[in-house]
Amino acid sequence: MKCSRRSFLKKGLGSAVAASLPLSSFKFLSPAEARAAVGDPAVRWGFLVNTYKCVGCGMCVKACKKENGVPYDLPITRTWVERYVITSDGEDHIDSPAGGRDGYTSPKIEGKDIPAEEITKAFFVPKLCNQCANPACVQVCPVGATFQTEDGVVLIDRTWCIGCGYCIMACPYGVRFFHPVYKVADKCTFCYHRITKGMKSACVQACPFGARQIGNLKDPDDPVTKAILTERVAVLKDEYGTKPQVFYIGLDENVR
Amino acid sequence: MLDQLATNGHLIAHGMDWTIKEGFVYPNEFIYWSIQIVLYPYMTGLVAGAFVLSSLYHVFGQQDLKDMARFSLVFSLALLPVAMMPLLMHLQQPLRGMEVLFTPHFTSAISAFGIVFTTYAIIVLSEIWFVYRTHFVEQARALKGKAGIANSFMRGLFIVLSLGAWDLGEAAVAKDKKAIKILAGIGIPVACFLHGYAGFIFGSVKANALWMSPLMPVIFIMSAVVSGIALCMLVYIIIMEWKKFTTTLAKGRGDESVQLIKGAELDLILKTSRYLIGFLIAAITLELLDLIFRGYTAMKSWDILRSVMYGKDFFNIFVLQYGFGNLIPFILLILPRLTIRRTALALVLILFGVFMMRWNVVIGGQAFSLSFDGYMHYVMPIIPHNIETFKEGLGGALLVGITPFVLFWLINKVTPSLRFNS
């Protein structure tokens, strides 16, 4: 057999490319697996926060950390509650110690006491991933490890994330962080493992006052959808064009 | 188990070790991109600059750059893996870094890295092969029959490196030259793209008020060219000074050849410094335009940006970057009767200024909270107490800084690029 150097190199290169494609990277899904992988197209998960009802007890943060295995004593958290105190001079005082996990039991804010007569308004704002319709985090992931399901929830593949942090940088809401155990990006999933089985998100279930609600925005009879359609609601930072799907009743202009 | 680990102090959130928060900052916010991401655009800038300089000789036939061309080509190969190193050191999952090549997600600016970087690496490697093919063949032939394990190893290495192309005839060598010219020509736009898109990575982050700017890629390319030319000029000065020194030792101070080297060195430095000044002006103009535009339009983020730029980071931005890094070297270079020593000082300051520009973009962009109501300070870990603080601290930075020189020393054993006296 005649084998010139040129043809040897050509064939060698071809074999090298073929050998570098591991068979394990091809995986056949059963129809059920495929459906579960993309989510239910008849559902669009949405969230409603009624800030008038929130008392800052921190039950939601506790429940979330336990449910989702986020280390309890580290400052990182998938959901948190912010406290806003506006004084008569127009100044805003904001804090969220430990993400509000332990509840706001002290009137001290930023380490100082504000006389009650100076306070014109005060309220709590729970925060979580907005599961944006146009998510910046999904756009910037270099390996496609974070993705949006058919039912609108943004998830992270822990086996594929390289931990570059680009998604953390791209999120205008600061909901993402590095999970210290898995060493990958992490964030709120609306408790996708629960809601796809007919349960409520952990924070929704833990909230004693009904300040947090989750529902299907594609279902006109869903209480969340009804509230969003009939009441005056707002979203956070709409100027970024991310189209957030967490809606707030009673959002104040001071909210960051 | 997670709770146990956390309370036992084994767990730490990424960024906690070097971030100090002030005011209202969201709980998950830390300085996630630290010194390694400062070094990444700095290193790619130097790679691009070194390659462009070698191409000036190969493509445009600048004969006075002949000595420099080989050096800067081999040096850009040594810098090449180092441009990737900060990214790998920064990844939380460095072993998965290859996924960027296997499953690129093309809406992401980082995903282009794999393709651009690989293309660029192939161009540099093949160009070096064409430049050194004659050398490989000659060495393999010269080492034939010599005793010793080292000799037979080197001979084997040269035989492999020659890839079996033993023809040193006139036609074959002419073909090599043509290939070099073509590769160098393609390399210039690829090198610029490699760096311009590093600017895009930052400029396209809409969540970051400081980074988000369409000018960012252009600013990055300009400052890359500045830093690349500056580094090559500096190395050129060092090499020529060495050459002058050895000639003086051999032939005496008053010898004609010493004066000849002196004249040639100054002539080239004067020529190149004009390009340097031009690019420097372009870079500063764009940066100031960006600053003025932000102040004039005064969008929502301007209050916090102003407090960072004119307050907390004033020294870093206006004293170190614009003052020491731009203004002083600019004056040094435009003052009449430019000397080699003055140029060398200006070049060192310019290299420092470009580094500070990267620092002020990357770290400065994270100096304020997304809430626009708080600040974060990066305290670079000096003495590491775990792998994270090594990677994202002084240790990791020094490792990245030293590696190109070690690599250059190794590569230079096979492809000698510092033979000037012959």
Interface residues (C-beta under 8 A of the other chain):
Chain A: R5 S25 G69 V70 P71 Y72 D73 L74 P75 I76 T77 W80 E82 D92 I94 D95 S96 A98 G99 E110 K127 A136 V138 Q139 V140 C141 P142 V143 G144 A145 W160 C161 I162 G163 C164 G165 Y166 I168 M169 A170 C171 P172 Y173 G174 V175 R176 F177 F178 P180 V181 K183 V184 E239 Y240 G241 R256
Chain B: L2 D3 L5 A6 T7 L11 I12 A13 H14 G15 M16 F24 Y26 P27 N28 E29 F30 Y32 W33 L87 H90 L91 Q92 Q93 R96 G97 E99 V100 F102 T103 P104 H105 T107 S108 A109 I110 S111 F113 G164 I201 S204 V205 K206 A207 N208 K300 S369 L370 S371 F372 D373
